[in-house]
Amino acid sequence: MVQKKRKIAILGTGNVGATIAYALTLQGVCSEIVLVDINKEKAEGEALDLSQCAACVPSVKVWSGEYEDVAGSDIVVVTFGVGRKPGQSRLDLAAINVGILKSVIPNVAKIAPDALYIVVSNPVDVLTYVTMKDTCLSREQVIGTGTLLDSNRLAQAVAAYCNVDTRNVNAYVFGEHGDACMAPWSLCTVCGMPIREYCTKIMGVNKDELETELANIYSGMVAAGSKVIKAKGATFYAIAASTVQLIKALIADTETILPLATYLDGEYGAKDLCTGVLCKVGGCGFKKIIEVPLPEDEMKLFSEKLASLDKTFDALNVRK
């Protein structure tokens, strides 16, 4: 059987964009990668470096080009924008990165109108919304990485606490990729057991102490990005791996459910904003929101987080 050739365009070749390209190259996910950046020399250098991996990786053509070269792409990955500085929240970047996105993405969408668009740049919830609203693209075509990275960080933190392999943990984060997120512990399982049951029955954790332990795990997950930025200046390995996880799910077309940023139109009581919820995706992009029932206390907390994010959308004046 002849495998379909797949072209992926990456907009922005900073730490995140370049690392996504590197991960795609190593894993043989696609047949062609085109890198586009306002800094053409940087894009050329990254493409040249990656192309020199040819002797020891699956066959893939890597090159740099202009926005016009995005034409014919199956997937466009948006990573450009100003990076977050130490001590700076993701939403501090919002106005600048919204302006950058608005100046680029409508024209790119005209060049590649049939592609799927993955928004990685921060603040990802707001930029996913702007990509949907400022282009001719459908809801199905635009997906933000949302809380996929947060969920992967939470799974790793839970696994470390429980002393198990991360693949034995299912954990999700909902809401904003940032401060206004929440961890629905009712959906978290370890070896198939609800986390509270695993911790008390298998690990012998005292019930009265467990909620403090879970709160500490959550706080550590929220602070994880800032900790990395303080130590090395930027985060890019984990978000690159998470983005490739999403790309592989789209290409495989296996009805995968992931915590991603998409448009809410009444789900969980929220309207006219994008944020991280469980989404089913496939070869044609976003398919549907999996609106899982939450216990009353978690739903109350999620509503509060959504209200906070709603104020951010109002403050940025991105709604039309």
Buried (B, 14 or more C-beta within 10 A) or exposed (E): EEEEEBBBBBBBBBBBBBBBBBBBBBBEBBBBBBBBBEEBEBBBBBBEBBBEBEEEBBEBBBBBBEBEBBBEBBBBBBBBBBBBEEEEEBBBBBEEBBEBBBEBBBEBBEBBEEBBBBBBBBBBBBBBBBBBBBBEBEEBBBBBBBBBBBBBBBBBBBBEBBEBEBEBBBBBBBBBBBBBBBBBBBBBBBEEBBBBEBBBEEBEBEEEEBEEBBEEBBEBBBEBBBEBBEEEEBBBBBBBBBBBBBBBBBBEEEEBBBBBBBBBEEBBEBEBBBBBBBBBBBBEBBBBBEEBEBEEEBBEBBBEBBEEBBEBBEEBEBEE
